[in-house]
Amino acid sequence: MFARVGRTQPSFGPRFRGESRPDVRRGPRVGFGRPSGFSSCHPVRARGARESATIAARVQRELVFRIRFGVPPSGVSQKVETQSDAVEVFVLMTLYGADLARIQAAAFGDLAERAAPELIALLKASSIPVRRVYDVGCGAGVTTRALVEAGFDTIAVEPSPHLLAIARTAAPAATFLEVSAYDLELRPCEAVLAIGEVLTYHAPDVDADERVRTFFRTVARALAPGGRLVFDLIDADGPPLDAKSWRSEEAWAILWETREDRAAARLTRSIETFCREADGRYRRTTETHPVKLFREADVRAWLTDAGFDVHTARAYGAVPLAPRRVAYVATRTASAPSSTS
């Protein structure tokens, strides 16, 4: 998930100013401030060609928020009537498609890399021997690889098939499941990790609070007494998170804009990627990630109700988290209901 970026990159850079669209022959020179359009991965078939880009952008915005994280459709086809013509738009919808997954693996694994030793130390300090660990939202497999190398029986969970393919290469000895956190059937275990804002991805029409509460109860049933659930969320309170930023390498560029809705306790991340193809042109893709914010007091109460003792921090050991991120270490109490499987 793009949330695994961790620290914010440098502010909006001059390299991208003043450009309204990418120059596909010379490289990914782009800018913010225009409606999100469609790339070659979002083909538009229309007789009213002039209207197609505007309609496509509108349809994309309407459809993206109907997607439930973990079960993205392969595509959605919708006809839109205009004054002059009927335009058929086909939108390929996904979170962490092939291009963003590639960039995530190449450039945004720093939090996972730095936090992995701290997480392993935390698991080894548990009051019970830790054998089986779930790495929920494993992304490109950075934490998964570290867990395997530390000797844990590691089950890596990731809804994006593109990220999962990268993770399989990074940690071939792990067991992999292509499923979302909320559809996961947990086996008895001693630890569950969800590192990098994994539990924040929720469409606006979903009861995110109830989903997360249910996840906590599911984990509590699977964990042995003394087992741990470790994760991080973005707090609903604190300095504004609105931002624009970018990052690039020779073969790719990525731009993202974060918009916060305080009243709804939500973020929207609009992401554009540009990846160089064999002929030197750049393929453009866009993704919109809906993110839910949570208040620490609420999360603590949900964990306590599920049967956990809770400790919170703004870091994993010596590794600080980005602003407004809260790390939760929840230890299952003996009174929590156990899994019967």
N, C-alpha and C positions, 0 to 999 in steps of 0.2 A: 504494500500500500504506500501511496506517496507520503503518507504521514511518517514513514520511517526516515524522512530526510533529517530530522533532528533539528540542528541549529539553522536559523535563517541565513541564506546566502547574502552576499552584498546587495545593496539596494539597486534599484532599476538603473541599468548601465547605459552610458552614452552610445555604445555600439549599436543599440537597437532603437535609438530615437529617430523620429522623422520618417520611418519607413511604414507604409501602410499595408504591404503585402510582401511575402518572401520572393526574392529573386532566385528562382530555382536553378538557373544556370551558374550563378556565381557563389551561392551559399545561402545559409539561412539568416538573412537580414530581415528582421521582423520587428513589430512593435505592438504595444498594447493600445487600448482605446478604441477598438473597432468591434463590431459584432463578431461573435465566434462563427467562423464559416466551416465549410466541409473540405476535407482533404481527399486525396486519391483513395483513401480507405473509406471514404463516405461518398460513394458515387451517386450522382444525381442524374436521373433520366427525365427530360422534360422537353415539351415543345415550346413552352414559354421560357426560353433560356434566361432572359433578363431577370425574370422573377424568381428563378429557381434557387439562387443562392440565399435570397432573403427568406423564402419559404423554408428552405432546408434548415437554416439556422433556427427559425422559430420552432419547427417540428422537433429539432434536436433538443432544444431547451425544454419542450413540453414532455418529451419521452424519457429523457435521462433520469428525471426524478421518480419515474415509475419503476425503475429497476431496483430490485431488492439485492443488496450486496450478497454475493455468493451464488446467485442464480441468474446471471446475465443472459438474455436471449441472444441467439446468434444474429438476429436482425429483426427489424420491425419495418413493415411496409405500410404506408399510409397515403391515401390520396387526399389532396387539398384542393378545393375549388377556388379559383381566382376569377376575377372579372373577365379575363381574356381567355383562359384556358384551364385545363385540369392538369396538374403537375403531380407525377408520382415520385415520391422520395423514398429511397431505401437508406436506412441508417444502421450502420454496424455499431452496436452498443456493447461496451465492456468496461470494466475497471482493470487497469494494468494489462492493456493489450500488449502486443509483441514489442512495439517500439518503446513504450514507457517501461516495460519490464527490463528490457535490455539496458536502458539508461539507469534505472534503479540499481541494477546489479553492478554496473560499471562505476557509479559515482556516489551513491547514497547509502552505502553500508557502514558509514563511520560509527554511528551510534551502536549498532549491533556488534561491530568489531571491538569497540572499547568496552562495552558493557558485558560482553560474554564472560570474561574472567571473573567479574564481580558476581554475575548470576550463578556461575558454577560454584564459587566459594559459598554463596548463600545456600545453595542446595546441599552442599556437603556439610554445612553447619546445622542442617535440620535435626530434629530430635529423633528421627527415624531414618534408617537406611533408605536412600533414594535409588531406585532401580529404573522404573519406567517414567519417562518425562514426555509430555505433549508440548510441542512447539507450535502453538496456534497462530496462524498468520505468519508462517515461516518466511515468506518473501523469497529472496534469492538464496536462502539457506545458510547465511553466515552464522547465526546462532545454532542452527541445526548441526552444522559441521563441528562447532566447538563442543556441543553436548556429546556427539558421537565420540570425538577424540578423548573426552573426559571419561568415557566408559559407560555412559548411560544408554539404556534401551530407549531410543528416541523415535517418537512418532511425530512427523511433521505434517501440519495441516495448512492448506492454502487453496482458496477458491479460484485464483487465477491460474489457468493451465500454463501460461507463458512463464510466470514466476516459478511455478512448480517444476517445469522442465529444467530451469537453471539450477534450482535447489537440488534436484536429483543428481546433477553432475557434481555439485559442490560436496554432497554428502551421500554417496551411493549406498552406504551401509545403513542408512535410516529407513524407516518405513514411511511411505508418503500417502496422504489422503487428499483428494481434490474435493473439498467440501468447505462450506463456511462454518464459522464458529458456532452458529446457531442451529445448524443441522447436524452437528457432530455427535456421534454416539460414543461416549467415552468408556473405555475399559478401566478396570481398577488400576490405580496409579498412585505415585507418591508426589508428583509435581505437575503443574500446568503453567506454562508461560505464554503470555500474549504481549510481546514487546513491540513498541513502536506504534502506539495509538490504534492497535488492531481493533479494539472494541468500539471505536468511535464512528464507524461507517454505517450510516442508517439513512434511508430515504425519508423525506419529510412526512410521508403518509404512514410511516411505521411508528408504533409505540416503542421508541428506543429504550425508555426506562424499563418497561416490562421485559423486553428482550434481554437486557443485561441482567436484570434480577433473575430471570429464568436460567440464564447461563451460569450465574453464581450457584444456584441451587443444584444444577446438573453437575457442576464440578465438585461441589461438596459431597454429593452422593458417590462420586467416583474415587475421591481421595481417601487414603487411609488416614486415621487420626494422626495429627502431626504433619500431614502433607501440606504442601504450599501451592497457592495460586499467586502468581506474580505478574503484574501488568501495569500499564500506565495509561492515563487518560489526559485530556485537555480540560482544565478547570474552566467553569463558566464565568468566574470572576477574575479580574485582573486587568492589566494594561491592554489596550486594543491590539488585535492581531492582524488588522488589515495591512496588506503588504503586496508589493510586486517585486519580483526578482527573476534572475536568469542565471544560467550556467551553460557553458559550451566547451566542446572539445572539437578536434578536427573533423570527426565523423558525425557529430550530432550537436544539437542545441536544444535547450529546454527553457521555457518561460512559464512562470506560474503567477497567478494572482489569487490572493486570499481575501475574501470579503466576509466580515462577521456581522451576523444579525443578533444583537444583544437580546432583543425581546424574545426571540425564538430559541436562544441558546444554541446557535448553529453557525458553522462555517461553510462556505462554498469555495472549493479550490478549482479554479479553471486552469487547465494545463494544456500547453501546446508543445509538441515535440517535432523536431526536424532531423531526419536521419538520411545520410547520404546513400544514394543508390549506386549501382555499378557504373552508370553512365555519367556520374558526377552531379546529377540533379538531387534535390532534397525532397523526400517524402514528408508531408505534413500530416500529423494526426492531432486530434483534440480529445480531451477527456474532462468530465466534470465530476468531482468527488464531493458528495454531500457528507458533512461531518457533524456529529452531535457533540455538544459540550455538556459536561456534568459537574455538579457541585460536590465538593469533597464530602461534605456532611451527609448528603444523600447516599453516596456510594458507600461510605462507612456504615450507614444504617442498614443498607441492603446486604452487605457482607455479614454483619452481625446477625441479622435475621436468618441468613443462610447457614449459620453455624461456624463462623470464622472469628478468630482474633485478628485485629487489623493494625498494621503499622504503615504509616505513610512517610514519604520523603520527597525531596526535589532532585534526587539523584539515585543512581544505582551504585552504591558504594562511593567510590571516588569519582564517578563519572556523572557530571551534572546534566540534567535534562534541559531542554529548551524552555523559554519562559512559559509559565502557566501550565506546564506539564507536571503531573503528580504521579509518583510511583507508589503502587500499593503492594504490600507483602501481607497476604492473608493466610493464616495458619488454621487448618481445620481443627476444630475442637472435638473432644470425644463424644459430645452430645449430638453432633450433626448426624443425620440419617446416612446409612451406608448403602452402597450399591449392592444389589443381590446377585449381580452377574459374576 
